[in-house]
Amino acid sequence: MNRRLNKIIYFVLMFTLLICVTAYAEPNNIQIPKVTLSVDSSKTPKEYVDNIKLLLLLTSLTFIPAMVLMMTSFTRIIIVFGFVRNALSTQQSPPNQILIGLALFMTIFIMSPVYTKVNNEAIQPYLKGEITQDKAIEIGSKPIKDFMLKQTREKDIALFYTAANIEKPKDRYEVPFKILIPSFVISELKTAFQMGFLIYVPFIVIDMVVASILMSMGMFMLPPVTISLPFKILLFVLADGWHLIVKALIQSFI
């Protein structure tokens, strides 16, 4: 058995070495595409402006994760999913990749009416040249503000207005994003923690019952989590927990 294992390891090492030697022996046969972004070859002002716009667009892509996290339903969804996993005491099951992926697809589903409205009323008319860029930004921001203001508490908005020493707006669309976004985030955190508390309650009852039974039987050295974990999973499966949680999350944004 040891000889066979040594042969397998030796074969893998030799195969890797052969690939490395081949790669370094024939470097001229490997063609790597060149990707450049510069304004040196520009000859007219319009070409300079187009290249600068492209550079600014690529730079702004780094802010997309923050926009997804802070201006959509993603924050509430991922926090609630985290509470569910902690309440079940399953540690890393489901893994983070699964929870984040599900939260992203649910975010796309929940935010699709907003993005459709922005596309139909702002982006498409701007691309057709029917409205200006400033007008497109003004129209496109309204559906996003409608969604965020619906989920934001007034006292949270008032907190940032008071801290910034700014007069309160006369119209809801006059609320700037620099105040609306942090107000929306702390409102989402509060809502997510409220939902997490309700999720924790039945599982805490199971932990208390199991701990009381173990203490009455004199099993002080046996961790209650070891015994309560199968009962938590059984209760969660019988109640169709993921269906109920996803349904509650979707309805909380309606």
Backbone bond lengths (Angstrom), bond angles and torsions (degrees), N, CA, C in turn:
res aa  C-N    CA-C-N  psi(-1)  N-CA   C-N-CA  omega(-1)  CA-C   N-CA-C  phi
1 M - - - 1.468 - - 1.528 110.31 -
2 N 1.342 116.31 -42.13 1.450 120.28 -179.92 1.528 110.89 -66.86
3 R 1.364 116.06 -38.56 1.457 118.80 179.49 1.526 110.94 -65.24
4 R 1.327 116.23 -40.85 1.465 119.57 178.84 1.526 110.86 -64.11
5 L 1.324 116.76 -40.99 1.455 120.17 178.35 1.517 111.09 -64.67
6 N 1.328 117.18 -39.84 1.457 120.71 178.18 1.530 111.16 -64.59
7 K 1.346 116.76 -38.31 1.457 120.08 178.07 1.525 111.39 -64.19
8 I 1.337 115.85 -40.35 1.469 119.45 179.74 1.522 110.50 -64.56
9 I 1.335 116.24 -44.91 1.460 120.33 178.91 1.517 110.83 -62.55
10 Y 1.332 116.43 -42.79 1.464 120.62 179.70 1.527 110.58 -63.03
11 F 1.332 117.32 -40.50 1.471 120.84 179.11 1.520 111.31 -64.24
12 V 1.323 116.89 -41.78 1.464 120.49 179.58 1.525 110.44 -64.37
13 L 1.333 116.72 -43.04 1.459 120.42 179.25 1.519 111.70 -63.55
14 M 1.328 117.30 -43.37 1.453 120.50 179.78 1.518 111.16 -66.08
15 F 1.326 117.38 -38.70 1.460 120.86 179.20 1.528 110.46 -65.56
16 T 1.327 116.83 -41.36 1.469 120.31 177.54 1.522 110.85 -65.21
17 L 1.320 116.97 -41.75 1.464 120.99 178.65 1.518 110.86 -63.32
18 L 1.332 117.09 -39.00 1.466 120.72 179.75 1.528 110.91 -64.26
19 I 1.313 117.02 -39.89 1.465 120.58 178.36 1.520 110.70 -64.40
20 C 1.338 115.73 -43.48 1.472 119.60 -179.68 1.527 110.98 -63.47
21 V 1.321 117.11 -43.29 1.470 120.48 -179.68 1.513 110.47 -64.13
22 T 1.322 116.75 -41.68 1.463 120.23 179.66 1.521 111.13 -64.12
23 A 1.319 116.12 -39.81 1.468 119.82 -179.20 1.515 111.74 -66.43
24 Y 1.336 117.48 -38.81 1.461 120.58 -179.42 1.522 112.07 -82.83
25 A 1.335 117.17 -21.52 1.457 119.51 -177.99 1.518 112.18 -77.68
26 E 1.328 118.40 -29.96 1.450 121.72 -176.73 1.526 110.83 -125.70
27 P 1.319 118.13 64.18 1.459 120.04 -177.42 1.519 112.52 -69.97
28 N 1.363 117.28 -23.50 1.447 119.34 -176.96 1.523 113.00 -73.33
29 N 1.312 116.86 -19.92 1.462 119.91 -179.16 1.516 113.15 -82.33
30 I 1.334 117.65 -10.25 1.455 121.59 -178.79 1.523 108.63 -95.56
31 Q 1.307 116.75 118.84 1.452 122.04 -179.19 1.515 109.82 -105.96
32 I 1.307 116.03 121.24 1.463 122.25 -179.99 1.518 108.19 -106.63
33 P 1.334 117.97 123.74 1.468 119.23 179.96 1.522 111.05 -66.82
34 K 1.319 115.30 144.95 1.453 121.91 179.64 1.519 109.93 -98.92
35 V 1.304 115.48 127.21 1.459 121.85 177.74 1.515 107.84 -121.16
36 T 1.324 116.58 117.58 1.452 121.22 -176.99 1.514 110.08 -129.58
37 L 1.321 115.54 155.20 1.460 122.78 175.95 1.519 107.33 -141.23
38 S 1.318 116.54 106.34 1.451 120.74 -176.89 1.515 109.57 -148.64
39 V 1.322 115.23 165.09 1.460 121.79 177.82 1.532 110.88 -114.34
40 D 1.327 117.03 10.78 1.459 120.18 -177.89 1.526 111.90 -68.11
41 S 1.337 116.15 -34.81 1.466 119.58 -176.65 1.516 113.33 -84.95
42 S 1.315 117.21 -1.70 1.460 120.11 -179.50 1.519 109.82 -73.47
43 K 1.335 115.27 138.62 1.460 120.94 -177.07 1.515 112.74 -115.59
44 T 1.322 117.92 -23.11 1.459 121.78 -178.51 1.525 109.43 -118.50
45 P 1.338 117.71 157.90 1.481 119.79 177.18 1.516 113.19 -58.38
46 K 1.339 117.46 -34.34 1.458 120.13 -179.95 1.524 111.47 -63.84
47 E 1.328 116.96 -39.66 1.462 119.98 178.28 1.520 111.35 -66.03
48 Y 1.330 117.00 -37.67 1.461 120.10 176.04 1.524 110.65 -61.90
49 V 1.330 116.71 -45.06 1.469 121.04 -178.52 1.514 110.92 -64.43
50 D 1.332 117.98 -41.68 1.473 120.88 179.88 1.527 111.24 -63.52
51 N 1.325 117.01 -41.83 1.465 119.94 179.02 1.520 111.64 -66.80
52 I 1.322 116.32 -38.78 1.470 119.54 178.28 1.525 110.57 -66.76
53 K 1.339 117.04 -39.43 1.464 120.31 176.83 1.522 110.85 -61.58
54 L 1.343 116.56 -41.95 1.461 119.93 177.86 1.519 111.18 -62.92
55 L 1.335 116.92 -40.76 1.465 120.64 178.00 1.527 111.20 -63.53
56 L 1.324 116.72 -42.32 1.462 120.34 178.43 1.522 111.03 -66.11
57 L 1.332 117.15 -36.47 1.460 120.68 178.35 1.523 111.19 -64.34
58 L 1.323 116.95 -45.29 1.468 120.27 178.66 1.521 111.17 -64.61
59 T 1.327 116.86 -35.52 1.469 120.09 177.69 1.514 111.27 -68.17
60 S 1.336 116.70 -38.65 1.464 120.14 -178.43 1.524 112.65 -69.49
61 L 1.336 117.74 -17.29 1.467 120.14 179.18 1.530 111.59 -63.65
62 T 1.325 117.02 -23.21 1.463 119.30 178.85 1.524 112.25 -69.10
63 F 1.338 117.22 -17.86 1.456 120.57 179.86 1.531 112.35 -89.74
64 I 1.331 117.48 -6.93 1.461 119.67 -177.71 1.530 112.29 -61.86
65 P 1.355 120.35 -44.04 1.470 118.29 177.00 1.519 113.30 -57.42
66 A 1.341 117.13 -40.54 1.464 119.25 178.24 1.514 111.52 -65.45
67 M 1.330 117.27 -37.42 1.463 120.68 178.13 1.518 111.15 -65.50
68 V 1.345 116.29 -41.40 1.466 119.85 179.08 1.525 110.74 -64.69
69 L 1.340 116.22 -39.27 1.455 120.40 -177.52 1.524 112.45 -73.26
70 M 1.325 117.48 -39.45 1.458 121.51 -167.79 1.522 114.92 -101.51
71 M 1.316 118.69 -16.27 1.458 120.33 -174.42 1.525 113.18 -118.86
72 T 1.315 117.01 9.83 1.464 120.88 -179.62 1.523 109.80 -131.29
73 S 1.316 114.87 -171.76 1.467 121.15 -179.26 1.521 112.63 -81.55
74 F 1.324 118.47 2.36 1.461 121.44 -174.86 1.519 112.09 -61.47
75 T 1.326 117.26 -39.34 1.470 120.93 -175.55 1.516 111.12 -59.13
76 R 1.320 117.25 -51.41 1.463 120.70 -178.72 1.522 111.40 -62.98
77 I 1.313 116.68 -42.50 1.469 120.64 -175.26 1.518 111.06 -64.25
78 I 1.332 117.81 -48.49 1.469 119.86 -175.14 1.529 111.12 -69.33
79 I 1.335 118.03 -33.16 1.466 120.04 178.29 1.524 110.39 -68.06
80 V 1.330 117.11 -42.20 1.463 120.28 178.36 1.525 110.55 -63.72
81 F 1.317 117.48 -41.06 1.460 120.39 177.03 1.528 110.99 -61.85
82 G 1.329 116.50 -37.88 1.460 119.48 176.76 1.517 112.13 -64.08
83 F 1.337 116.88 -39.99 1.459 120.36 176.62 1.527 111.29 -63.46
84 V 1.327 116.36 -39.01 1.467 119.72 179.58 1.521 110.50 -61.69
85 R 1.310 116.90 -45.97 1.470 119.70 -179.28 1.519 111.63 -65.53
86 N 1.328 117.28 -39.89 1.461 119.62 178.50 1.517 111.83 -68.50
87 A 1.341 116.82 -36.70 1.466 119.62 179.22 1.523 111.30 -66.69
88 L 1.334 116.38 -34.88 1.465 119.76 177.87 1.525 112.56 -75.81
89 S 1.338 116.77 -16.51 1.477 122.47 -178.36 1.521 111.89 60.76
90 T 1.328 115.95 34.37 1.465 120.26 178.95 1.519 112.43 -93.57
91 Q 1.324 117.42 6.92 1.467 123.93 177.19 1.526 111.33 57.80
92 Q 1.325 119.44 -101.76 1.463 122.47 -174.56 1.525 112.91 -103.03
93 S 1.282 118.20 26.68 1.459 121.33 177.69 1.530 109.40 -129.04
94 P 1.332 118.77 118.11 1.465 128.82 0.66 1.535 111.44 -68.89
95 P 1.324 117.27 151.54 1.476 119.99 -178.99 1.521 111.56 -68.66
96 N 1.323 115.09 165.05 1.470 120.57 -177.73 1.518 112.68 -59.57
97 Q 1.333 117.21 -36.58 1.453 119.86 -178.52 1.525 111.21 -62.36
98 I 1.330 116.69 -38.86 1.463 120.08 -179.56 1.518 110.26 -68.32
99 L 1.322 117.51 -45.30 1.465 120.95 -178.62 1.529 111.12 -64.96
100 I 1.329 117.30 -43.37 1.459 120.10 179.93 1.525 110.65 -66.38
101 G 1.335 117.11 -40.89 1.458 120.00 178.34 1.519 112.09 -62.64
102 L 1.334 116.62 -45.47 1.465 120.08 177.97 1.517 111.13 -63.66
103 A 1.341 116.87 -40.11 1.471 120.11 178.46 1.524 111.24 -63.85
104 L 1.332 117.59 -37.96 1.465 120.31 178.97 1.514 111.48 -66.28
105 F 1.328 117.43 -44.36 1.464 119.92 -179.54 1.530 111.19 -68.68
106 M 1.316 117.47 -34.93 1.458 119.34 174.81 1.526 111.08 -67.69
107 T 1.329 116.40 -35.96 1.461 120.23 176.18 1.523 111.05 -62.83
108 I 1.332 116.70 -42.82 1.465 120.48 177.35 1.530 110.24 -61.98
109 F 1.333 116.63 -41.15 1.468 120.48 -179.63 1.528 111.25 -65.43
110 I 1.327 116.75 -45.01 1.463 120.51 -177.07 1.520 111.51 -71.14
111 M 1.331 117.16 -37.85 1.461 120.94 -175.91 1.523 113.40 -87.57
112 S 1.329 118.85 -5.10 1.467 120.35 -176.73 1.524 113.47 -59.68
113 P 1.351 121.64 -39.80 1.478 118.45 176.26 1.525 112.90 -61.64
114 V 1.326 116.90 -36.57 1.468 120.46 179.26 1.517 110.29 -66.43
115 Y 1.324 116.99 -47.59 1.452 120.25 -178.14 1.525 111.43 -67.82
116 T 1.330 117.49 -34.24 1.460 120.40 176.55 1.522 110.92 -63.49
117 K 1.317 116.31 -41.74 1.466 120.42 178.60 1.522 111.09 -66.02
118 V 1.330 117.24 -40.94 1.465 120.27 177.58 1.521 110.76 -63.21
119 N 1.318 116.35 -41.81 1.466 120.39 -179.24 1.524 111.64 -65.70
120 N 1.334 116.80 -43.35 1.469 120.07 -176.60 1.525 112.77 -73.02
121 E 1.321 117.08 -35.57 1.462 120.14 -173.00 1.525 113.99 -96.92
122 A 1.321 117.84 -20.28 1.467 119.63 -175.61 1.519 113.15 -124.06
123 I 1.329 118.04 -53.77 1.460 120.37 -172.11 1.528 111.83 -69.33
124 Q 1.327 117.08 -50.54 1.465 119.79 -177.97 1.528 112.67 -63.83
125 P 1.352 119.48 -45.83 1.483 117.63 175.35 1.522 113.54 -60.41
126 Y 1.345 117.13 -34.68 1.473 119.50 178.22 1.524 111.14 -68.13
127 L 1.343 117.37 -41.92 1.457 120.27 178.91 1.527 111.98 -65.02
128 K 1.325 116.64 -31.28 1.466 120.70 177.98 1.522 112.70 -81.44
129 G 1.342 116.97 -5.92 1.448 120.71 179.42 1.510 114.53 81.51
130 E 1.331 117.30 15.74 1.458 120.32 -178.35 1.524 112.48 -80.85
131 I 1.330 117.80 -26.83 1.461 121.58 179.63 1.523 108.77 -133.58
132 T 1.313 115.97 162.22 1.456 121.10 179.51 1.534 110.96 -82.10
133 Q 1.324 115.81 172.31 1.456 120.53 -179.67 1.525 111.33 -66.19
134 D 1.326 117.28 -43.01 1.466 120.38 178.91 1.518 111.30 -62.66
135 K 1.327 116.03 -40.91 1.467 119.43 178.81 1.522 110.82 -66.72
136 A 1.320 117.58 -37.36 1.463 120.77 178.52 1.525 110.98 -64.65
137 I 1.334 117.19 -41.06 1.463 120.67 178.03 1.524 110.38 -64.76
138 E 1.335 116.51 -41.00 1.459 120.39 179.65 1.527 111.71 -64.19
139 I 1.331 116.41 -44.56 1.473 119.94 -179.38 1.521 110.74 -71.25
140 G 1.340 116.73 -41.58 1.461 119.96 -176.71 1.511 113.93 -69.14
141 S 1.321 118.03 -25.61 1.461 120.61 -179.88 1.530 112.56 -76.38
142 K 1.329 117.88 -20.65 1.460 119.92 -176.30 1.530 113.53 -65.50
143 P 1.345 120.64 -48.09 1.478 118.71 177.08 1.530 113.13 -61.12
144 I 1.338 116.76 -36.23 1.461 119.60 178.89 1.525 110.31 -67.33
145 K 1.324 116.92 -41.75 1.459 119.94 178.10 1.524 111.48 -67.18
146 D 1.330 117.03 -35.98 1.474 119.79 176.98 1.524 110.67 -59.78
147 F 1.336 116.43 -44.71 1.468 120.04 179.37 1.520 111.36 -65.05
148 M 1.322 117.23 -45.83 1.462 120.76 -176.45 1.528 111.36 -69.25
149 L 1.335 117.27 -40.83 1.472 119.79 -179.71 1.516 111.68 -67.28
150 K 1.336 117.29 -30.96 1.462 120.42 178.71 1.523 111.76 -65.39
151 Q 1.332 116.99 -29.73 1.458 121.83 -178.33 1.529 112.93 -98.69
152 T 1.322 117.49 -1.50 1.466 121.47 -175.01 1.522 110.22 -104.16
153 R 1.320 116.14 137.72 1.473 121.18 178.31 1.524 109.69 -82.28
154 E 1.319 114.70 146.26 1.468 120.24 -177.63 1.529 111.91 -63.42
155 K 1.332 116.81 -37.23 1.461 118.90 -178.20 1.528 111.53 -68.00
156 D 1.317 117.26 -28.23 1.461 119.39 176.45 1.524 110.90 -70.29
157 I 1.333 116.67 -40.00 1.463 119.51 176.06 1.523 110.28 -66.14
158 A 1.347 116.21 -41.99 1.468 120.08 179.46 1.520 111.38 -62.32
159 L 1.330 117.55 -32.47 1.466 120.98 178.67 1.521 111.31 -59.38
160 F 1.322 117.44 -47.55 1.458 120.76 -177.62 1.526 111.57 -75.18
161 Y 1.328 117.75 -31.28 1.463 119.65 174.86 1.536 110.29 -64.84
162 T 1.331 115.26 -40.84 1.460 118.81 178.83 1.522 111.39 -67.61
163 A 1.334 116.42 -41.35 1.464 120.01 -179.92 1.527 111.67 -66.24
164 A 1.327 117.10 -35.46 1.463 120.83 179.88 1.517 112.77 -85.39
165 N 1.336 116.64 -8.33 1.470 121.44 179.76 1.531 110.99 57.39
166 I 1.333 114.37 50.04 1.466 121.32 -179.35 1.521 108.55 -115.68
167 E 1.311 116.55 145.03 1.459 120.53 177.58 1.527 110.15 -67.77
168 K 1.315 114.89 144.46 1.461 119.58 -179.45 1.530 110.23 -68.03
169 P 1.316 117.39 143.44 1.471 120.10 -176.39 1.526 111.38 -75.13
170 K 1.313 114.98 154.24 1.464 120.67 176.54 1.524 111.41 -84.81
171 D 1.314 116.42 -26.75 1.457 122.29 -179.40 1.525 108.73 -122.67
172 R 1.326 116.39 146.89 1.460 120.40 -178.54 1.526 111.89 -64.31
173 Y 1.321 116.75 -28.85 1.461 119.72 -179.51 1.519 112.54 -77.95
174 E 1.323 117.72 -6.84 1.462 121.04 177.13 1.523 112.36 -84.47
175 V 1.328 117.57 -5.43 1.473 120.67 178.13 1.525 108.47 -69.24
176 P 1.324 119.44 118.97 1.475 120.43 -178.97 1.523 111.09 -73.35
177 F 1.316 115.16 155.23 1.462 120.48 -179.02 1.525 111.86 -65.65
178 K 1.332 118.05 -27.87 1.459 119.35 -179.98 1.527 111.67 -65.82
179 I 1.323 117.94 -20.08 1.463 122.20 174.98 1.512 111.02 -100.90
180 L 1.332 116.59 -36.86 1.460 120.50 -176.58 1.524 112.36 -68.29
181 I 1.336 117.36 -40.51 1.470 119.77 -175.19 1.532 111.96 -64.72
182 P 1.346 120.60 -52.08 1.485 117.68 178.20 1.522 112.61 -64.80
183 S 1.325 118.04 -32.98 1.468 119.97 176.74 1.520 110.52 -64.71
184 F 1.315 116.16 -41.74 1.466 120.85 178.44 1.520 111.20 -63.93
185 V 1.325 116.86 -39.87 1.470 120.12 -176.98 1.526 111.34 -66.43
186 I 1.333 118.00 -46.00 1.462 118.78 -178.40 1.531 110.97 -70.07
187 S 1.325 117.67 -29.35 1.462 119.70 173.73 1.524 110.90 -67.26
188 E 1.346 116.08 -40.21 1.456 119.84 177.74 1.525 111.17 -65.49
189 L 1.324 117.14 -38.09 1.467 119.99 178.11 1.522 111.10 -62.59
190 K 1.319 116.75 -42.74 1.456 119.88 179.70 1.521 111.08 -64.11
191 T 1.326 116.65 -45.59 1.468 120.57 179.41 1.526 111.18 -62.23
192 A 1.339 116.51 -42.60 1.461 120.23 -179.49 1.527 111.28 -64.84
193 F 1.338 117.74 -38.69 1.460 120.19 178.69 1.522 111.19 -70.10
194 Q 1.320 118.06 -33.30 1.467 120.22 175.05 1.523 110.72 -63.84
195 M 1.325 116.99 -44.22 1.459 120.23 177.48 1.524 110.59 -65.69
196 G 1.334 117.10 -38.20 1.461 119.98 178.61 1.514 112.62 -63.83
197 F 1.343 117.06 -36.70 1.467 120.24 177.26 1.530 111.12 -62.22
198 L 1.324 116.62 -43.95 1.460 120.22 179.42 1.526 111.42 -65.69
199 I 1.328 116.90 -32.36 1.467 119.57 177.77 1.517 111.13 -70.76
200 Y 1.320 117.24 -35.08 1.466 121.79 -177.07 1.524 113.21 -69.44
201 V 1.335 117.55 -31.99 1.470 121.31 -169.60 1.525 113.15 -54.88
202 P 1.351 120.90 -54.35 1.480 118.70 -177.65 1.520 113.35 -62.55
203 F 1.333 117.24 -33.55 1.465 119.44 -178.83 1.529 111.27 -74.57
204 I 1.338 117.47 -30.80 1.462 120.13 174.95 1.528 109.96 -66.15
205 V 1.329 116.82 -37.76 1.472 120.25 177.77 1.525 110.44 -60.73
206 I 1.333 115.52 -43.03 1.467 119.08 179.01 1.526 110.32 -62.85
207 D 1.329 118.02 -42.83 1.471 121.02 178.51 1.527 111.41 -61.57
208 M 1.331 117.50 -40.85 1.458 120.94 -179.49 1.513 111.44 -67.01
209 V 1.335 116.88 -41.19 1.469 120.27 179.65 1.522 110.64 -64.98
210 V 1.333 116.36 -45.18 1.466 120.05 -179.63 1.524 110.65 -65.04
211 A 1.339 117.41 -41.81 1.463 120.46 179.49 1.527 110.95 -63.91
212 S 1.333 117.85 -40.26 1.472 120.69 178.93 1.528 111.37 -64.62
213 I 1.345 116.18 -40.67 1.475 119.11 179.87 1.532 110.58 -66.06
214 L 1.321 117.10 -41.80 1.464 119.94 -179.70 1.528 111.27 -65.93
215 M 1.328 117.61 -39.31 1.461 119.98 178.36 1.515 111.29 -67.22
216 S 1.328 117.28 -38.27 1.469 119.76 178.83 1.522 111.88 -67.22
217 M 1.331 117.02 -26.64 1.466 121.45 178.60 1.521 111.53 -89.84
218 G 1.337 117.35 -2.77 1.452 120.69 177.80 1.517 114.31 80.15
219 M 1.339 117.55 15.75 1.467 120.91 179.62 1.519 109.21 -92.23
220 F 1.323 116.24 72.53 1.457 120.60 -176.53 1.528 112.06 -76.56
221 M 1.322 117.74 -25.28 1.459 121.01 -175.72 1.528 112.63 -85.85
222 L 1.322 118.07 -10.44 1.462 121.31 -178.79 1.526 109.79 -89.56
223 P 1.330 119.38 120.47 1.469 120.93 -179.28 1.528 110.98 -63.36
224 P 1.326 118.44 129.87 1.475 120.25 179.28 1.521 112.96 -61.74
225 V 1.350 117.79 -29.25 1.467 120.36 -178.50 1.520 110.92 -62.86
226 T 1.325 116.71 -34.20 1.463 120.17 -179.29 1.520 111.03 -62.36
227 I 1.324 117.48 -36.66 1.463 121.42 -178.54 1.529 111.32 -85.27
228 S 1.335 117.16 -35.91 1.465 119.54 -175.21 1.518 112.90 -78.47
229 L 1.335 118.46 -21.62 1.459 120.72 -176.67 1.534 112.76 -58.50
230 P 1.339 120.04 -48.79 1.472 118.05 178.48 1.528 112.96 -61.40
231 F 1.324 117.28 -36.35 1.468 119.77 179.23 1.540 110.83 -68.59
232 K 1.325 117.40 -35.88 1.472 120.12 176.39 1.518 110.75 -63.68
233 I 1.318 115.64 -46.51 1.468 119.34 179.85 1.524 110.19 -63.67
234 L 1.322 117.28 -40.91 1.466 120.76 178.92 1.521 111.03 -61.93
235 L 1.328 116.56 -45.93 1.469 120.12 178.15 1.527 110.92 -62.32
236 F 1.310 116.98 -41.96 1.467 120.94 -178.48 1.521 111.39 -65.18
237 V 1.326 116.71 -39.03 1.462 120.53 -179.77 1.527 111.05 -72.40
238 L 1.329 116.96 -44.05 1.467 119.90 -179.82 1.526 111.78 -63.60
239 A 1.310 117.01 -35.11 1.469 120.75 179.38 1.530 112.09 -83.09
240 D 1.342 117.52 -0.86 1.463 121.68 -176.43 1.524 109.31 54.39
241 G 1.334 114.47 58.49 1.456 121.27 -170.92 1.511 114.98 -60.55
242 W 1.330 117.81 -43.15 1.463 118.85 -177.78 1.528 111.24 -64.25
243 H 1.318 115.94 -37.42 1.473 119.04 177.36 1.520 110.50 -63.06
244 L 1.320 117.27 -44.89 1.467 120.84 -178.09 1.531 111.01 -66.52
245 I 1.331 117.61 -40.30 1.453 120.81 -178.61 1.522 111.23 -67.41
246 V 1.339 116.29 -46.79 1.465 119.89 179.09 1.519 110.47 -63.29
247 K 1.330 117.03 -40.22 1.467 120.55 177.91 1.534 111.24 -62.61
248 A 1.331 116.11 -43.26 1.465 120.09 179.12 1.522 111.08 -64.52
249 L 1.329 117.58 -39.47 1.451 120.46 179.62 1.530 111.51 -65.50
250 I 1.323 116.52 -43.36 1.471 119.27 179.49 1.522 110.96 -64.95
251 Q 1.329 116.29 -43.46 1.468 119.24 -179.70 1.511 112.57 -68.12
252 S 1.330 117.96 -24.96 1.462 119.67 -179.89 1.527 112.44 -69.92
253 F 1.336 117.08 -17.43 1.464 120.76 178.98 1.525 112.87 -100.16
254 I 1.309 116.80 -3.43 1.476 120.28 -179.86 1.524 109.79 -83.04
